[in-house]
C-alpha cells in the first residue's frame, strides 16, 4: 500500500503560537493574566500580543533575535508569543547578570532589539556602545513599582514602540510557522564553568514540552498559576505556553517574597506554582503557613528536603519533583507517584519522592550509562552518566558546533550528571560529574550527604562540596543553614549523619552561614563555596 503524500490537509507544523490563538477564540472573556491592578482577558491577551508583534514586524526581519530583560511581568509573557509571531527569536535574559555578562550574550546572539524593565535599565547603560549590532533599547515600565528615572540612556518608551505598529493593523498575522524545526527561542546557560552557551529551542520542541507540562501538572481552565519560577529560565519551563494552552490564569509575580506568595494563595486562589526547593522552604517556613485546599508545587534542582516535603504535605500541599536542564526545555523526567508509596513511612516516602523518576509523556526513556555508553545495572547503586534524547532535546548550541558535537556524542545528549537506575526504572541523581568527591579512592555523592543532613529537623538548607585533604585527597565539607531560632553543633550533625550514611561519607568540617549563594534559578554556586 502506498504511503500518504505530505499535504496540508493532514499535517500542520507544530507551534505553541496556536495555543493563544485558540484560547483567545474559545475563552475570550476568561481572565488570562493578573498583575497587581492589571487584568487581561484572553481576548485582551491576544490583542496585546498582536499589537506587540505588528510593532516588531516594522523593525525586524525573520530570524532576528529580540531580547527581554525583565522580572515576571505581563510584557515578558506577551513576548513569548509576540516575538515568534513577528518572525523573531526570543532571548529571555537572566535579570541578575552583571552588565558585562548581559553584553556578552547580546553580542554573541546578535540581538537587534532589547526590551528592558525600568528597574534594570541601568544595567544596559553601556550596551549600545559595546554591542555594535544592537539597534534599539525599549524601556518597559511596571505600574506595581516606582523606579527613579535614569538619565543618559537612549531608549524608546514601550507605549511609543507599540504605536509604531498601527500602520500594519490590516496585515494578517499567521499564528504558526512553515517549519516546526525553526528556532523559537535561545536560552543561555548559567556559564558557571565558562562562557554561557546559547541553547536553541524549536517550535516543535516547545509545543510538545508544553503538552507534557499541561498533562503532568494537571493544568485546566480553572488553574491559577503563580509565577514564582523565572520566565527567563528555560522559558519558564515552557509554562507560558502550557498554562495558555489550558486556558488557565497567569498570576505574575515581580519578586518571590514570602508575603507576596501567601497573599496570592489566600486572595487569588493559587492552584499551581513551580520553583527551586528554596521556594518550597519559603512557603513551608513562613509564619503565615496554613492548610490550603489545593496547591501543587513542582520543584526541581536539588532534591527537596524530606523535612520541607513533610511540612508541605501537612498543610495540604502536593509536591512533585522533576529533573531537567536548559538543554532539554526544562523538566524532562518526573517522579511519578505510586499508590504503593501510601504505605511507606514519611521518611521513606520523602526519599522516594526525591528521586528524579521517569521520562515525562513527551520525552523518552532515560538511560544511565558507563563510559562506553553501555547501560549500568539497574540496581540503585551502579553509578553512570544520565543521557537523554528525543523531541525535547535542544537543536544545538547557537554558533558553537564543537560544543554541540561534544554534547551529542554517541547520539545522546550528555547531561554531565551522575546517577543510578533503580530496579523499578526510576533514575536518581547522585551528583554533577564535577561535584563528585573522591576520597581515598571512594566516590562520595554530595547529594546523598546533603539529603542525610537535610533530614535533621533543625536544618533548613545545606550544600556539600569537596575540599583538598592531605591524606585522602578530598573530603566533604558542609555548609548548613539552620531553621530560625534553632541551634545545632557540628558534633550533633555528625552523629545524625552517621545513622544514615557510611562514616567515610560524613563531613568533618561544618560552616553555618545565614544563607547559601544561589543562581536565580535556585542552584547552589558550589564553586563559590569551594573558593571560600
N, C-alpha and C positions, 0 to 999 in steps of 0.2 A: 504494500500500500504506500503510495507516495506521501511524503511528509507535507505539512502545511507550508504555504508560502507566507512570507512575512508582510502582512498588510496592516494598515492602521486599524482595521476592524477588530482584530484580536490581540493587539499589542500596543500598549501605551508606555512610553518611558516613565519610570518611577521618579517622583519628585515630591518632597514634603510641602511644596507650594500648594499642592492640591488640597491639603488639609484645611488651610484657611479659606480657600475658595469655597469649599464645601460647607464649613461651619458658618461662614458669613451668609451663605444662601439658605441653609437649613435652620439655623438658630439665630436669626438676625437680631432679635430682641433680648437674647440671653446675655447676662453680664460676662464679659470676656476678661477684662483687666481691671484691677483695683490698685490704686497707688495714692495713698494719702487722701486728698479731697477729689481725686480724679477717678472717674468711672468710664469705661468704654464697653458698649455692647459689641457683639460680634460684627454687626453691620458697620459700626464706627471703627472697629479694629481693621476691618478690610479696607474701609475708606482711607484711614490714615496710612496704611501700607501702600495703597495705590498712589496717594499724593507723594509720599516719600520716594517711591520707585520712579514716578514720572520726573520728579526733580533731579534724581540721579541720572536718568537717561539723557538729560540735557548736558551732562558733564562727562560721562564715561563711555568707553567702548566695551563691547562684550569681552569678558575675561579680565577686566581691570580689577585691581584689588582696592577694597574700601575697608578702612579700619575704624574701630569703635573703641574708645577709652571711656568707660563709664561703669558705675555700680549697677545693681539690678533695677533699672528704671524702665518704664514702658518703651522709650525710644530704642533701647537696645533690643528689646523683644521685637519691636516693629522691624528693626534692621535684619533680623533673622529671616524675614520674608521679603522685605523690600529690596535688599541688596541683590539676592539672586533673581528676584522678579525683574529687576532692571538689567540683568545680564552680568552683574558683578560677582566678585568672590569676597565673602565676608571674612575679616580678620578681627576677632574679638580679643582685645588686649588685656593682659593682667594689669589691674589698676594699681598694684603695689610695686610695679617695676620702677627702677630709677630711670631718669631721663636718658642716660646713655644706653640702657638696655632697650628702652622703647625705640630709640632712634635706630639701633641695630636691626630690630625686627621690621620697622617701617622701610628701611633701606633695602634689606635682604628681600622682602616681599615685593618691593616695587609699588608700595601703596601710593595711590594718587590723591585720595581724599581721606582726611582724618576727622571723625566726629569726636568731640571731647566734652564731657560733662564739665560744667563751670568750675566745680571744685578741683578738677585735675588740670585745668588749663595751664597752670604754672609749670607743670612737668613737660610742657611742649614748647617752652619759650625759645629753645634753640633748634627745634625740629626743622623748621623751614631752611635754616642755614646749613644744617648737617645732613639733610635728606634731599638731594637735588631733585628727585622725581616727585616730591610731594607738592601738589598744586594748590591745595586749599585746606584750611582748618575751619571746621564749623563748630561753633560753641552751642552746646545743648544745656539749657537751664533746667532746674528742677524746683517746682513750687514747694516741695516739702522742706527745703533748706534755704538759708540765706547765705550767699557767698560774696565776699568783698570783690569788687571789680579789680581786674589785673590789667595794668596799662602796658603798652609796648608789644603786645602780641596781636599780629594781624589775623583776624578771624571774622567769619561770617555768622551772624545770628541764625539760629535754626529756623525761626519763622520766616526770615528773608530767604533762606535756602528753599523752603517748601514752596514759596510763592513763585519760584522760577519754573515750576512745572506746569503752571496753569495753561500755558500755550500748547501743552500736549494732552489736555483733558479729553480730546476726542480721539486720541491714539489708543487703539485697543491694546490690552496687556494680556500676554499669554501665561496663564498660571501653570506652566510646565516647562519642559526642556525637550529639545530634539534628541539629545544624547544623555541618557541617565548616568553615564560614567563621567560626565562633565563635573569639574570641581565646583563644589558649593561653598566650601569654607577651608581656610588654612588655620590650624591651631598650633601655636608654638609651644614646645615643651619647656619645662622649667629651666633647663640648662644648667643643672647643678653639677654636671660632670663635663661641661664645655659649653660652647655656643649653643643656644636653643635651636632646635630643628623645626621646620615647618611641616606639620602633618596634614596631608591633603585628604579631605572628606569629599565624597561624591554625593550627588543627588540620590542615587540608588542606595548607597550605604546609610545615609541619614534617614531615608524613608523606611528602610527595613528595621533599623535600630529603634526608630520611633514606635513602630508597631510592637516591638518587643517590650519597650518601656511601658506602653499602654497596657499590654496584656499582664505583665508581671506586677505592675503597681496597682492594677485594677482601676485605672482612670475611667471615669464616666462623665456624663453631663453634670453630675452632682459634685464632682471633685472641686475642692478649694485647695489649690496648690500654692504653698508658701515658698517664695524664692529665697531660701537660705543658702542654696548652692550657687556659687558664682556662675553667671551666664557665660563668662569668658572661659570657664573650664570645660573643655570638650563640648563647647556649645551647650553648656548646662546639661550634659549627658543626653542631649537631644530632646529634653523635655519642653523647650519652647515649641517644638513641632508636635510632640506627643500629647501634651495637655490640650493643645489647639485641635488636634485630630479628634480627641474625645469630646470636644465642646465644653471642657471644664473652665474653671475660672483661675486665671493667673493673679496671684496676690504678690505684687512687687515689694521687695524689702531692701531699702537702701543700705542698711548696715545690720549685721547679725548681732543683735543685743538681746539679752535675757528678757527685758520688759517688752520689747517690740514683738518678740516671738510669742510670749504669753498673751499680749494684747490681741494679736491676730488670732490665736487659738480661741480665746474667750469671746471676742467680739465678732469675728468673721467666720467662725466655724471651720477652721482649717482641718482638712482631712488627710493631706499628704505633704511631706517635705522630704528633701534629700540633703545630705551633707556628710562631712567628716565626723569621726567619733567625737571630736570636740563639740560639735553641735549637740550631739546626744547628751554629753556631760553638762552642757549649758542648760538644757531643758530639765534634765533629771535633778541637777543640783540647785535649781532655783528655789528660793523661799516661797515662790508662788506656785510651785508644782502641786497639782491636784489631779484627781481622777478625771479622765476625759472619756467621752462616749466612743469616739472613733478617730484614731490618729495612727497613721502608718509612716514610719521613718525608714527610709532606705539609706544605708550608710556604706561607705567604702573607705579604703585607705588601710590603716592598721585594723586588725580585728577588734570589734567593740569589746570593751571591758565587761567581764561577767557581772561585776558589781553594778555597772550602769545598766546593762540589759535587765537585771533583776529589778532595779528601781523603776525602769520604764514599764516593764510588764506589770508591776504592782499598781501603776496608775492607769492601766488600760491601753498602753501604747504598744503597737506591734513593731518590732524591729526586724528589718530584713537586711542581710549582709550580701553585698555584691562585690565583684572584683573586675578590674579592667585597667586600661591605660589610655592615655591620649591617643595612641596609635590604633585603638580599636573602638573609637567613638564613645569612650567612657565604659560603662558596665558591659561585661562580656559573659561573666558567669554569675549565678545566683545560688545562694544556699536555700534550695527548695526544702520547705518544712515537711517532715514525715510524720504521719499520725502516731507511729510507734514512739516518737520522742515525748509524747504526752506523759508516758510513764517514767521518764527519766527524772533524776533529782534536778533541782535548779542549777547546780554547778555542772552537772553532766549536760543538761540541755544548753546552757550557755556555751560550753565547749563545742557542742555540735553546731550551734548557730554561728560560731565564729569561723567556721570553715568557709572556704571560697566557693565550694559547691560544684555545680554542673553548668554546662553551656546553656544560655538562655534560648528561647524558642527560635530566634532569628539567627543564632550563632551555630557553631559546630561543636563537636565533642572535643574537650580539652585533652591535650597529651602532656605527660611528664616524661622527658627523655634524657638519656645519657649523652655523652659527647659524640657518640656515633649515630645519634638520632634514633636509638632503639628505646622502646618504652621500658621504663623501670618497672619492677614488680609492684603490683597494686597491693602492697602490704602495710601502707601507712607509715613506713619507716625509710624506704629507699629514696634517697634524695636525687632529684634531677631538675632540669630546667623546664619551666612551663612554656609550651609553644602553642600558637593559635593560628587558625586560618579560617577563611570564609568571607561572607558578604560584609561583615563588619570589621574587616581589617583595612587599614588605610590604603590609599592608592600609591603611597610612597612619600618620601620626604621631598619637599619642594626644593628644586635646584641643588640636590645632593644625591646623585646617583650612586656614589660609593657607599654612603651610609644606608641607602635603600637596599643595595645588593647584600650588604652585611646583615641587615635585619631580616632579610628573606632567605637566608642561606638554607638550602635543603627544601625549599618550597613551603616553609612555615615561617610565621613571624616569631622571632626570638624575643621573649619578654625581658630576659635578664633576671627573672625572678626564680628562686629555687623553691621547690615544693615537693610534696609526696602525694601519691594517689592511694586513696583508701580502697578497701575491698568493695565498698558499695558504689564506687565510681565517683566519689566526691573528692575534689582536689583541695589540698590545704597548703597555703603559702607558708614557707618557713623563713625566707629571707630574700633580700636582694643579693645577687651574687657578690656584689662588692661589700655587703654588710655582714656576711657570714664571719664569725670569729673562729679562727683556727688556733686552738690552744693545746699545746703538747701533741699535735697531730690529730686531735679530735675536733670535728666540726660542731660548733655551738650555734644554734639558731637564736638570734637575738629576739625574734618574735616569741619563741617558746619561753624565754626568760621573762620577757615583758608580760606575757599572759600570767605567769606564775606570780609575779609581783602585783599585777593588777587585781588578782583575786583577793588581796587583803582589803578589807572594808575601809581602811583609812587612806588608801591610795587612790588618787583621782586620775593621775596621768603618769606615764613612765616611758622612758626611752633608754635603750641599752646599746652601747657601742663597744667596739674592740679597741683596746689601748695596748701599746707595747709593754712586754713583760720580759725581764732579763732571763728568766728560766723557761717559761712556757711559750715564749714568742708573742702571744697575745692573751689577754684576759678580758672578760666582760666588765664594763663599768656602767653603773646605773644612775640615771638622773630621774629622781622621783618627786612628783608634785603631790602634796598631801591635801586631803579634804580640809576645808576651812574649819579651824578650831581643833583639828586633830594633831596629835604628836606621835612620833614613831622614831625609833632608833634604827641604825643600820643592823645592829645585832638582832633586833626583833624581826626585821625583814629577812635576814639571812636564815633565821630559824624557820620562818614561814615558807620561804622558797625551798628549803631542803626537804620539806614534807611533800613537795610536788615535783621536783626535778632532781636529777643527779647532782651530787655535791660539786663535781668539777664545772658544772654549768653556772653555779651560783656566784654572782659578783662578790668581790671582796671590798670594792670601793663604791661608796654611795655619795651622791650630791643631792641636796634638797633645794632646788630652785623654786621660785614662785610660779614660773611657767616655763614651757618648752618653746624653743624657736621653731616656728612652723611656716610653711608656704601658705599663700592664700587659700589653697585647696585642702589644707589640713595635714600635709605631710611634714613629719619632723625633719628639720635640717640637721641630719646626723653629722654631716661634715663640719658644721659649726660647733657641735658638741665635741667632736674629736679635736678640733683646733683649740678649744678652750681647755 
